Amino acid sequence: MTSLKADPAAFLAAVAAVIGGKYVRTGADADSYQQDWRARYRGAAVAVALPGSTEEVAALMGVCRSFGVAVVPQAGNTGLTGGAIAPDELDCLIVNVSRLNRVRNLDPLNNAVTLEAGCILADVRALADQHDRQFPVLLGSVGSCEVGGLISTNAGGTGVLRYGNMREQVLGLEVVLADGRIWNGLKALRKDNTGYDLKQLFIGAEGTLGIVTAAVLKLYPKLMVSATAMVSMDEVSQAIALLQYLQRTTGGRVEAFELMSQSQLQIVLRHGSGSGSPMADEAPWYVLLELADSAADWNAVESLETALAAAMEDGLIGDAVIATDQAKADRIWNLRHTISESNKREGFTVSNDTSVPISALPEFIDRVTRRLQRELPNAQVAHCGHVGDGNVHVIVVFPYDIGDAQVREAAAHEANTIVHQESVACGGSISAEHGIGRMHIDRLPLYTSEVELDLMRRVKLALDPDRMMNPVKVLRLPGGKAAASATSLVIPA
């Protein structure tokens, strides 16, 4: 085996021989791939490779194995936990799948589409729409996030309430394994009990077990009618009661139901939504909601008006604004989809991704808000998220001038500790949809049983015995062939 340190030029030449020199990025040309979009994590990969086919991805795995170089899979690089950024302490090649962007098959009768990992979510949604179908996953980075990243992080978004996480949208996968073999599991079946459901291993694994190169995704009937509203209320418990009421009275037609605190709305209005808010930002809490259905003869607006009028009479909401056309609906949802970018402009943002049982949301939000305000008085505390699955993002925004990178990370650590402790105390999880990545790798063992950790290690070592796939993410393990010189990683399993 030739080592990278002995002949780095030979490694780059071998990579170029597989994918072509113009698809190898080094130096300044690699900068945009070396840093996450929030500029919190920056890596130092040897190079960035942009393969154009599954076979090229497999060949790159062989090159990396022969030179003892680790592999960091990357798609749209819109993640929030540093999972697609190379660690500093290892020789790594970023394998970005953005050029794998072909649609291989679309089967409307089976409500399924087979496409590659570099396809952008907005394009997938548009493709489904062209065939009178819909793909229901929707999140703020819709215009840049890619299928491979959505699968590898088991992404959520505003559609989870009705359709479930990305895991529920995947029928089959194609994956390049750590040893360079290609597993073709692109079955478009709803029922298949022939042994272990292997695709589940790679969904949410954050690229630590292999590289997702293609997938079969579910499609759904196209929504023909919808109605959007923004409502205000005094308590989180009212939001839960309103959701239950709407689900019961509208026949399960609640398409989205998003909570936003007054503090979060104010940040968005300062930085993100040029069109402003249809409501005064004077209430403690707001809900953005949508009813939708594929039956064209259902009167969504009338149903929503009736339901909200009854909810107002019952004291569940204070005020309501119903969008009378698509432009007004887009204006309302723009408030939600510009949150991340707005927070980034406001200050140094620590966005937590916890979940608790829906019944525990009021207690959790009250406890965590009081504690953050008490222990971090120089920070703003905001909330947004998905009431229907208990996943409310607790967002702590520090002034940019609080100090250097070390001071910021210390502040982030303190904020994360508070949020995670309170989440777990309420029976929750420290990561609902963003993953573990680099951000929570040392925190995972604090809130995970030894049995679970042992099972995770066994799966990792079975599929990646040399520890070359996305190292220093999710789990810390002793260094393998791709990390032989990285003594900092030699931590007892």
C-alpha positions in Angstrom: 0.0 0.0 0.0 1.3 3.4 -1.0 0.8 6.0 1.7 -0.5 9.5 1.0 2.3 11.1 2.9 4.9 9.3 0.9 3.4 10.4 -2.5 0.5 12.8 -2.3 0.9 13.6 -6.0 0.3 9.9 -6.9 -2.9 9.9 -4.9 -4.3 13.0 -6.7 -3.2 11.5 -10.0 -5.0 8.2 -9.1 -8.2 10.1 -8.2 -8.0 12.1 -11.5 -7.5 8.9 -13.5 -10.9 7.7 -12.2 -13.0 10.8 -12.6 -11.0 13.2 -14.8 -8.8 16.0 -13.6 -11.4 18.8 -14.0 -13.5 17.1 -11.4 -10.8 17.1 -8.7 -10.8 20.2 -6.5 -7.8 21.3 -4.3 -6.7 24.5 -2.6 -9.0 27.5 -3.1 -11.1 25.5 -5.6 -12.1 23.2 -2.7 -13.0 26.0 -0.2 -16.7 25.9 -0.6 -16.7 22.1 0.1 -14.5 22.4 3.2 -16.9 24.4 5.3 -20.5 24.0 6.4 -23.0 26.7 5.3 -23.2 28.2 8.8 -19.4 28.6 8.8 -19.1 26.7 12.1 -17.1 23.7 10.9 -14.2 23.8 8.6 -12.1 20.8 7.5 -8.9 20.2 5.7 -9.5 17.4 3.2 -6.7 16.5 0.8 -9.1 17.1 -2.1 -12.7 17.0 -3.2 -13.7 14.5 -5.8 -16.9 14.9 -7.9 -17.6 11.5 -9.5 -20.1 11.2 -12.3 -21.3 7.6 -11.8 -21.8 5.0 -9.2 -18.9 3.0 -10.8 -16.6 6.0 -10.3 -17.6 6.3 -6.6 -16.7 2.6 -6.2 -13.4 3.1 -8.0 -12.6 6.0 -5.7 -13.1 3.8 -2.7 -10.4 1.5 -4.0 -8.0 4.4 -4.5 -8.6 5.6 -1.0 -8.1 2.2 0.5 -4.8 1.7 -1.3 -3.5 5.0 0.0 -4.9 4.8 3.5 -7.2 7.8 3.0 -10.5 8.2 4.7 -13.7 9.1 2.8 -16.1 11.9 3.7 -19.4 11.6 1.7 -21.0 14.9 0.8 -24.1 15.9 -1.1 -25.6 19.5 -0.9 -23.6 20.3 2.3 -26.6 21.9 4.0 -26.4 19.9 7.2 -26.4 21.5 10.6 -24.1 19.2 12.6 -20.9 19.2 10.6 -21.5 15.7 9.2 -20.2 16.4 5.7 -17.0 18.2 6.7 -13.6 16.5 6.9 -11.9 16.2 10.3 -8.6 18.1 10.7 -6.7 15.1 12.2 -7.0 12.7 9.3 -6.1 12.5 5.6 -9.5 12.5 3.9 -11.1 12.7 0.4 -14.5 14.4 0.2 -16.6 12.5 -2.3 -19.3 14.9 -3.4 -22.2 13.2 -5.2 -23.7 16.4 -6.8 -22.9 15.2 -10.3 -25.0 12.0 -9.8 -28.2 13.9 -10.7 -29.9 11.7 -13.2 -33.5 10.4 -13.0 -33.3 6.7 -13.8 -36.9 5.8 -13.9 -40.3 7.3 -13.0 -43.3 4.9 -12.5 -46.5 7.0 -11.9 -48.6 3.8 -11.6 -46.4 2.5 -8.9 -46.1 6.0 -7.3 -42.3 5.7 -7.4 -39.3 7.4 -8.8 -35.7 6.1 -9.1 -33.1 8.8 -9.1 -29.5 9.5 -8.1 -28.2 11.0 -4.9 -27.2 14.4 -6.3 -30.7 15.3 -7.3 -31.9 18.5 -5.6 -35.0 18.3 -3.6 -36.7 21.2 -5.4 -36.2 19.4 -8.7 -37.6 16.2 -7.3 -40.7 18.0 -6.1 -41.1 19.7 -9.5 -40.7 16.4 -11.4 -43.4 14.8 -9.3 -45.7 17.7 -9.9 -45.2 17.4 -13.7 -46.6 13.8 -13.4 -49.6 14.8 -11.2 -47.8 13.5 -8.1 -46.1 15.0 -5.1 -43.0 14.3 -3.2 -43.8 15.5 0.3 -40.5 16.3 2.0 -40.0 20.0 2.4 -37.4 22.0 4.3 -35.8 25.4 4.2 -32.9 24.2 2.1 -35.2 22.8 -0.6 -33.3 24.6 -3.4 -29.9 23.2 -2.5 -30.2 20.0 -0.4 -29.8 16.7 -2.3 -31.4 13.3 -2.0 -28.2 11.6 -0.8 -27.9 13.9 2.2 -31.6 13.8 2.9 -31.4 10.0 3.1 -28.2 9.9 5.1 -29.5 12.2 7.7 -33.1 10.9 7.7 -34.3 14.4 7.1 -37.5 15.7 8.5 -39.1 19.0 7.6 -42.6 20.4 7.6 -44.2 17.3 6.0 -43.3 14.8 8.7 -46.7 15.3 10.5 -48.6 13.7 7.6 -46.0 11.6 5.7 -43.2 10.8 8.1 -39.4 11.3 7.9 -37.2 10.6 4.9 -37.0 7.0 6.1 -40.7 6.5 5.3 -40.2 7.8 1.7 -37.4 5.3 0.7 -38.4 2.1 -1.0 -34.9 1.1 -2.1 -31.3 2.1 -2.2 -28.1 1.8 -4.2 -25.0 2.1 -2.0 -21.3 1.9 -2.5 -19.8 0.0 0.4 -16.5 0.7 2.2 -14.9 -2.2 0.4 -15.8 -0.7 -3.0 -18.6 -3.2 -3.7 -21.9 -1.8 -5.1 -25.1 -3.0 -3.4 -28.1 -2.7 -5.7 -31.1 -2.6 -3.5 -33.2 -0.5 -5.9 -36.5 -2.3 -5.4 -39.7 -0.3 -5.9 -41.7 -2.6 -3.5 -44.0 -1.7 -0.7 -43.8 -5.3 0.6 -40.6 -7.3 0.8 -39.8 -9.5 3.7 -36.9 -11.4 2.1 -34.5 -11.2 5.0 -33.1 -8.1 6.8 -34.2 -4.7 5.5 -30.7 -3.6 4.7 -31.6 -0.2 3.4 -32.5 0.9 6.9 -28.9 0.6 7.9 -27.9 3.4 5.6 -30.8 5.7 6.2 -29.7 8.1 8.9 -26.2 6.7 9.1 -24.6 10.0 8.0 -22.3 8.3 5.5 -20.5 6.3 8.1 -21.4 2.9 6.6 -21.3 3.6 2.9 -22.2 6.2 0.2 -25.8 6.3 -1.0 -25.6 6.8 -4.8 -29.3 6.3 -5.8 -32.7 5.7 -4.3 -36.3 4.7 -5.1 -38.6 7.2 -3.5 -42.3 7.1 -2.9 -44.6 9.5 -4.6 -48.1 10.5 -3.5 -51.3 11.8 -5.2 -50.9 15.5 -6.2 -52.6 17.9 -3.8 -55.3 19.7 -5.7 -56.7 22.0 -3.0 -55.2 23.6 0.1 -55.7 26.4 2.6 -53.0 28.1 4.7 -53.4 30.2 7.9 -51.4 31.9 10.6 -52.9 32.0 14.1 -51.8 33.4 17.4 -52.1 32.1 20.9 -50.8 32.5 24.4 -49.7 29.0 25.3 -47.9 26.1 23.7 -50.7 23.8 25.1 -53.2 25.7 23.0 -51.2 24.7 19.9 -51.3 21.0 20.8 -55.1 21.3 21.4 -55.6 23.0 18.1 -53.7 20.3 16.2 -55.8 17.6 17.8 -58.9 19.5 17.0 -58.0 20.0 13.3 -56.9 16.4 12.9 -60.2 15.2 14.3 -62.5 17.6 12.4 -60.8 17.7 9.0 -60.4 14.0 8.3 -56.6 13.9 8.7 -56.0 16.7 6.1 -53.5 18.7 8.2 -50.6 18.9 5.8 -48.3 21.1 8.0 -48.5 22.6 11.5 -45.5 24.7 12.6 -44.9 26.5 15.9 -43.0 29.8 16.1 -42.3 31.9 19.2 -42.6 35.7 19.1 -38.9 36.1 19.5 -38.3 33.9 16.4 -40.8 35.8 14.3 -39.1 39.1 15.2 -35.7 37.8 14.1 -37.2 36.7 10.8 -38.9 40.0 10.2 -35.6 41.8 10.9 -33.6 39.7 8.5 -35.4 37.2 6.3 -38.9 38.0 5.2 -39.1 41.1 3.0 -42.9 40.9 2.7 -43.5 41.2 6.5 -46.0 39.3 8.6 -49.7 39.3 8.1 -50.2 39.5 11.8 -48.9 41.8 14.5 -45.9 40.2 16.4 -47.5 40.8 19.8 -48.6 37.3 20.8 -46.3 34.9 22.6 -46.8 32.1 20.1 -47.8 31.6 16.5 -48.8 28.5 14.4 -48.5 28.3 10.6 -50.7 25.6 9.3 -52.0 24.1 6.1 -54.9 21.8 5.2 -54.7 20.0 1.9 -56.2 17.2 -0.1 -56.1 15.5 -3.5 -59.9 15.7 -3.9 -60.5 18.8 -6.1 -64.1 19.2 -4.9 -63.2 19.6 -1.2 -63.5 23.2 -0.1 -60.3 23.6 1.9 -60.7 27.3 2.7 -64.3 26.9 3.9 -63.3 24.0 6.1 -60.4 25.9 7.6 -62.6 29.0 8.2 -65.1 26.9 10.0 -62.6 25.1 12.1 -60.7 28.2 13.2 -63.9 30.0 14.0 -64.8 27.2 16.4 -61.3 27.1 17.8 -61.5 30.9 18.5 -64.8 30.4 20.3 -63.3 27.7 22.4 -60.3 30.0 23.3 -57.7 27.9 21.6 -56.5 30.8 19.5 -56.4 34.6 19.8 -56.4 35.7 16.2 -56.2 34.1 12.7 -55.3 35.2 9.2 -56.3 32.8 6.3 -54.5 33.2 3.0 -56.9 34.1 0.2 -54.5 33.2 -2.6 -51.2 31.4 -3.2 -49.2 34.6 -3.0 -50.5 35.2 0.5 -49.9 31.5 1.4 -46.3 31.8 0.2 -45.9 34.9 2.3 -46.9 33.0 5.4 -44.7 30.0 4.7 -41.8 32.3 3.8 -41.7 33.2 7.5 -40.9 29.6 8.4 -38.5 28.8 5.6 -36.3 31.8 6.1 -35.7 31.0 9.8 -32.2 29.5 9.5 -30.8 32.2 7.2 -32.4 34.9 9.4 -30.9 33.5 12.6 -27.5 33.3 10.9 -27.7 37.0 10.1 -28.8 37.9 13.6 -25.8 36.4 15.4 -23.9 33.3 16.3 -26.6 30.7 16.3 -26.8 27.5 18.3 -29.8 25.6 16.8 -30.8 22.5 18.8 -32.8 19.7 17.3 -34.5 17.9 20.2 -37.7 16.0 20.4 -40.0 15.1 23.3 -43.4 13.4 23.6 -46.0 15.8 22.2 -47.7 15.9 25.6 -44.4 17.0 27.2 -43.9 20.0 24.9 -45.3 22.7 27.1 -43.3 21.6 30.1 -40.1 21.2 28.1 -40.3 24.6 26.4 -41.1 26.3 29.7 -38.2 24.6 31.5 -35.6 25.1 28.9 -36.5 28.7 28.2 -36.4 29.7 31.8 -33.0 28.0 32.3 -31.4 29.4 29.2 -32.6 32.9 30.1 -31.3 32.5 33.6 -27.9 31.0 32.8 -27.2 32.7 29.4 -28.5 36.2 29.9 -26.6 37.6 26.9 -28.4 35.4 24.4 -31.7 35.5 22.7 -33.9 32.4 23.0 -36.3 31.5 20.2 -38.3 28.4 19.3 -39.7 27.0 16.1 -40.6 23.5 14.9 -43.0 20.7 14.3 -45.7 20.3 17.0 -47.1 17.1 15.5 -43.9 15.1 16.1 -42.7 16.8 19.2 -39.6 18.3 17.4 -39.3 21.9 18.4 -36.0 23.6 17.7 -34.6 25.5 20.6 -32.5 28.3 19.1 -30.0 30.3 21.1 -28.6 33.4 19.4 -25.5 35.0 20.8 -24.1 38.4 19.6 -21.3 38.0 17.0 -19.0 40.0 19.2 -19.1 37.7 22.2 -15.5 36.6 21.4 -13.3 34.4 19.3 -14.0 30.9 18.0 -13.0 29.3 21.3 -15.4 31.5 23.3 -18.2 30.8 20.8 -17.7 27.1 21.1 -17.7 27.3 24.9 -21.0 29.2 24.7 -22.5 26.7 22.3 -21.5 23.8 24.5 -23.2 25.4 27.5 -26.4 26.1 25.5 -26.4 22.5 24.1 -25.9 21.0 27.5 -28.9 22.9 29.0 -31.2 22.0 26.1 -30.2 18.3 26.0 -30.5 17.9 29.7 -34.0 19.3 29.8 -35.0 17.3 26.7 -33.8 14.0 28.2 -35.5 14.9 31.5 -38.8 15.2 29.6 -38.3 11.8 28.0 -36.8 13.2 24.8 -34.0 12.8 22.3 -30.9 15.1 21.7 -31.3 14.8 17.9 -34.6 14.5 16.2 -33.8 15.2 12.5 -30.3 16.8 12.1 -28.2 13.8 13.2 -25.1 13.5 15.4 -22.3 14.5 12.9 -19.3 16.2 14.6 -21.4 18.4 16.8 -22.8 15.7 19.1 -20.2 12.9 18.8 -19.0 13.3 22.4 -22.5 14.0 23.7 -24.1 10.8 22.3 -22.5 8.5 24.9 -23.9 10.7 27.7 -27.5 10.0 26.7 -27.3 6.6 25.1 -27.1 3.2 26.9 -24.0 1.1 26.6 -26.1 -1.7 25.0 -27.1 0.7 22.2 -23.6 2.0 21.7 -22.2 -1.5 21.6 -24.8 -2.4 18.9 -23.9 0.7 16.9 -20.2 -0.1 17.1 -20.8 -3.7 15.9 -22.7 -2.5 12.9 -20.0 0.1 12.1 -17.2 -2.4 12.4 -19.0 -5.1 10.4 -19.5 -2.8 7.4 -16.4 -0.6 7.8 -13.7 -2.6 9.6 -11.0 -0.1 8.6 -12.9 2.9 9.9 -12.5 4.8 6.6 -16.1 6.0 6.1 -16.8 9.5 7.4 -14.5 9.3 10.5 -15.1 11.3 13.7 -18.8 11.4 13.0 -21.6 9.7 15.1 -19.2 7.3 16.9 -15.6 7.5 18.1 -13.7 4.3 17.4 -10.0 3.3 17.4 -8.2 4.3 14.2 -8.1 1.8 11.4 -6.0 1.7 8.2 -7.3 5.1 7.2 -6.5 6.6 10.5 -3.3 4.8 11.4 -1.4 8.0 12.3 -4.3 9.7 14.1 -3.5 8.9 17.7 -6.1 11.4 18.9 -8.8 8.9 17.6 -7.5 5.9 19.5 -10.3 5.9 22.2 -11.3 2.7 23.8 -14.5 1.3 22.3 
